[in-house]
């Protein structure tokens, strides 16, 4: 990259980080937060992320990212709940927490016997059968 392009890129990065820092300042003014949460949130923003993004890429029902702090708190709650569990107990707890069944029959694919393929043709069938 030419020097003028590098400096332009750095200027844009600095502007973006300044915007993120301002967003963080406003967020902290409006949100009750512990010292540990504040540290994690500051590190998240310093790494170039918005307070309204999260490391799990989780989104709300409306499709908007869930705030970092909400995910951080949930993960911390899960860490505390499972800290004295064996790996297997922890796995089962997490499966239950997120609504997954541990029943072997629940993981079987659904049969395609009851699907009417007669109205599908050409590219539709290629897509379904991977051709």
C-alpha positions in Angstrom: 0.0 0.0 0.0 1.1 3.5 -0.7 1.9 5.7 2.4 -1.1 8.0 1.7 -3.5 4.9 1.6 -2.0 3.6 4.8 -2.5 6.9 6.6 -6.1 7.1 5.3 -6.8 3.6 6.5 -5.3 4.3 9.9 -7.4 7.5 10.1 -10.6 5.6 9.4 -9.7 2.9 12.0 -9.1 5.7 14.6 -12.4 7.3 13.7 -14.2 4.0 14.0 -12.5 3.2 17.4 -13.5 6.7 18.6 -17.1 6.0 17.7 -16.9 2.6 19.5 -15.5 4.3 22.6 -18.2 6.9 22.6 -20.8 4.2 22.2 -19.2 2.4 25.2 -19.3 5.6 27.3 -23.0 6.0 26.6 -23.6 2.3 27.3 -21.8 2.4 30.6 -23.8 5.5 31.7 -27.1 3.7 31.1 -26.2 0.2 32.3 -25.5 -1.2 35.8 -22.3 -3.2 35.5 -19.8 -4.9 37.8 -16.0 -4.2 37.7 -15.4 -7.6 36.1 -18.0 -7.0 33.4 -16.7 -3.5 32.8 -13.2 -4.9 32.2 -14.4 -7.5 29.8 -16.6 -5.0 27.9 -13.7 -2.5 27.7 -11.4 -5.2 26.3 -14.1 -6.2 23.8 -14.5 -2.6 22.5 -10.7 -2.0 22.5 -10.5 -5.0 20.1 -12.7 -3.1 17.7 -16.1 -4.4 18.5 -19.4 -2.7 19.3 -21.1 -3.2 22.7 -24.1 -4.3 20.6 -22.1 -7.3 19.1 -21.2 -10.5 20.7 -18.6 -13.2 20.4 -21.2 -16.0 19.9 -22.7 -14.2 16.9 -26.1 -14.6 18.7 -29.1 -12.6 17.5 -32.5 -11.8 19.0 -35.7 -13.0 17.4 -35.7 -9.8 15.3 -32.3 -10.7 13.9 -30.4 -8.0 15.7 -27.2 -9.0 17.5 -27.5 -9.5 21.3 -25.4 -7.1 23.3 -22.0 -8.4 24.4 -22.8 -7.9 28.1 -25.9 -10.1 27.9 -24.0 -13.0 26.3 -21.1 -12.4 28.8 -23.5 -12.6 31.7 -25.2 -15.8 30.4 -21.9 -17.5 29.8 -20.7 -16.5 33.3 -23.9 -17.9 34.8 -23.3 -21.2 32.9 -19.6 -21.3 34.0 -20.7 -20.9 37.6 -23.5 -23.5 37.3 -21.2 -26.1 35.8 -17.9 -25.4 37.6 -18.2 -28.4 40.0 -19.7 -30.8 37.4 -17.9 -33.5 35.6 -17.5 -33.0 31.8 -20.4 -35.4 31.1 -22.7 -33.7 33.7 -21.7 -30.3 32.3 -22.5 -31.5 28.7 -25.9 -32.7 29.8 -26.6 -29.5 31.7 -25.7 -27.4 28.7 -27.8 -29.6 26.3 -30.8 -29.2 28.6 -30.2 -25.4 29.0 -30.2 -24.8 25.3 -33.2 -27.1 24.7 -31.5 -30.1 23.1 -32.5 -33.6 23.9 -30.0 -36.2 24.9 -32.3 -39.0 23.7 -30.7 -41.0 21.0 -33.9 -41.3 19.0 -34.3 -37.5 18.8 -31.2 -37.1 16.7 -32.4 -39.4 13.9 -33.2 -37.6 10.6 -36.8 -37.5 9.6 -37.8 -40.0 6.9 -38.6 -38.6 3.4 -41.3 -41.2 2.8 -44.1 -38.7 3.3 -42.8 -36.0 1.0 -44.4 -35.7 -2.5 -41.6 -35.3 -4.9 -43.9 -35.6 -8.0 -44.3 -31.9 -8.5 -40.5 -31.2 -8.3 -38.4 -31.3 -11.4 -35.0 -30.4 -12.8 -32.9 -28.0 -10.6 -35.2 -28.5 -7.6 -34.4 -32.2 -7.5 -30.7 -31.6 -8.2 -30.7 -29.3 -5.1 -32.4 -31.8 -2.9 -30.4 -34.8 -3.9 -27.1 -33.0 -4.3 -26.6 -33.5 -8.0 
